[in-house]
Amino acid sequence: MPDRTHVTVHPPLSKGGRPVTAHAHGVDERLGVATGVGDVVEFLRRIGLEDGAELIDREDSRITWIGGGAADWA
C-alpha cells in the first residue's frame, strides 16, 4: 500500500481532532482521528510509511493538509 498511498488530513472537527484518510489503488481508507502530529505519524507507520515524521512538512509530500497545516488542531 505505501508505494502509491496519499494521505489527507482533513479540517479540524468541532469536537476536536482531524480525520485522516489514506488513498491507494482507488480505495479510500479512514485511518482515524488525529489529535496531533504524533497521531498522524503513527497512522502513517501503520500503513507502512515508516518515514512519516519526515513527510509531515515536506512540500512534495504525499500528505495533503486541508483546513490548516501541521500546526493547526483547533
Kinemage of the C-alpha trace (Angstrom):
@kinemage 1
@onewidth
@group {chain A} dominant
@subgroup {mainchain}
@vectorlist {calphas} color= white
{ca met a 1} P 0.000 0.000 0.000
{ca pro a 2} L 2.698 2.615 0.766
{ca asp a 3} L 4.161 2.886 -2.740
{ca arg a 4} L 1.111 4.751 -4.112
{ca thr a 5} L -0.501 5.930 -0.925
{ca his a 6} L -1.595 9.518 -0.468
{ca val a 7} L -2.842 10.707 2.914
{ca thr a 8} L -5.278 13.542 3.582
{ca val a 9} L -5.551 15.277 6.940
{ca his a 10} L -8.997 16.866 6.922
{ca pro a 11} L -10.105 20.105 8.658
{ca pro a 12} L -10.468 20.089 12.439
{ca leu a 13} L -13.765 18.766 13.765
{ca ser a 14} L -15.885 20.921 16.082
{ca lys a 15} L -15.423 18.294 18.808
{ca gly a 16} L -11.645 18.222 18.288
{ca gly a 17} L -9.178 16.249 16.217
{ca arg a 18} L -8.735 15.917 12.476
{ca pro a 19} L -9.904 12.927 10.417
{ca val a 20} L -7.137 11.239 8.445
{ca thr a 21} L -7.708 9.148 5.327
{ca ala a 22} L -5.411 7.187 3.042
{ca his a 23} L -5.989 6.848 -0.678
{ca ala a 24} L -4.330 3.982 -2.527
{ca his a 25} L -5.192 1.954 -5.594
{ca gly a 26} L -8.552 3.709 -5.965
{ca val a 27} L -9.628 2.912 -2.408
{ca asp a 28} L -10.136 5.375 0.453
{ca glu a 29} L -9.461 4.131 3.966
{ca arg a 30} L -10.237 6.058 7.124
{ca leu a 31} L -7.197 5.822 9.379
{ca gly a 32} L -8.728 7.570 12.377
{ca val a 33} L -8.967 10.965 14.027
{ca ala a 34} L -5.664 12.584 14.902
{ca thr a 35} L -5.359 14.927 17.860
{ca gly a 36} L -1.831 15.979 16.961
{ca val a 37} L 1.080 15.372 14.612
{ca gly a 38} L 2.171 12.321 16.609
{ca asp a 39} L -1.094 10.598 15.728
{ca val a 40} L -0.586 11.339 12.034
{ca val a 41} L 2.935 9.879 12.185
{ca glu a 42} L 1.545 6.755 13.905
{ca phe a 43} L -1.177 6.344 11.257
{ca leu a 44} L 1.495 6.621 8.561
{ca arg a 45} L 3.619 3.978 10.301
{ca arg a 46} L 0.627 1.624 10.480
{ca ile a 47} L 0.145 1.788 6.703
{ca gly a 48} L 3.829 1.175 6.034
{ca leu a 49} L 5.195 4.705 5.703
{ca glu a 50} L 7.979 4.399 8.258
{ca asp a 51} L 9.397 7.801 7.263
{ca gly a 52} L 6.142 9.519 8.293
{ca ala a 53} L 7.820 12.072 10.553
{ca glu a 54} L 9.921 13.240 7.604
{ca leu a 55} L 6.841 13.595 5.378
{ca ile a 56} L 4.917 15.935 7.699
{ca asp a 57} L 6.425 19.226 6.487
{ca arg a 58} L 7.768 18.338 3.051
{ca glu a 59} L 6.226 20.287 0.182
{ca asp a 60} L 6.499 17.310 -2.170
{ca ser a 61} L 4.961 15.072 0.470
{ca arg a 62} L 2.241 12.525 -0.037
{ca ile a 63} L 0.266 14.288 2.704
{ca thr a 64} L -2.374 16.902 1.932
{ca trp a 65} L -3.448 19.162 4.788
{ca ile a 66} L -6.927 20.664 4.353
{ca gly a 67} L -8.099 23.441 6.641
{ca gly a 68} L -4.680 24.240 8.041
{ca gly a 69} L -1.265 22.670 8.305
{ca ala a 70} L 0.529 20.501 10.813
{ca ala a 71} L 0.312 23.216 13.489
{ca asp a 72} L -3.472 23.703 13.212
{ca trp a 73} L -5.532 21.487 15.518
{ca ala a 74} L -8.264 23.776 16.929
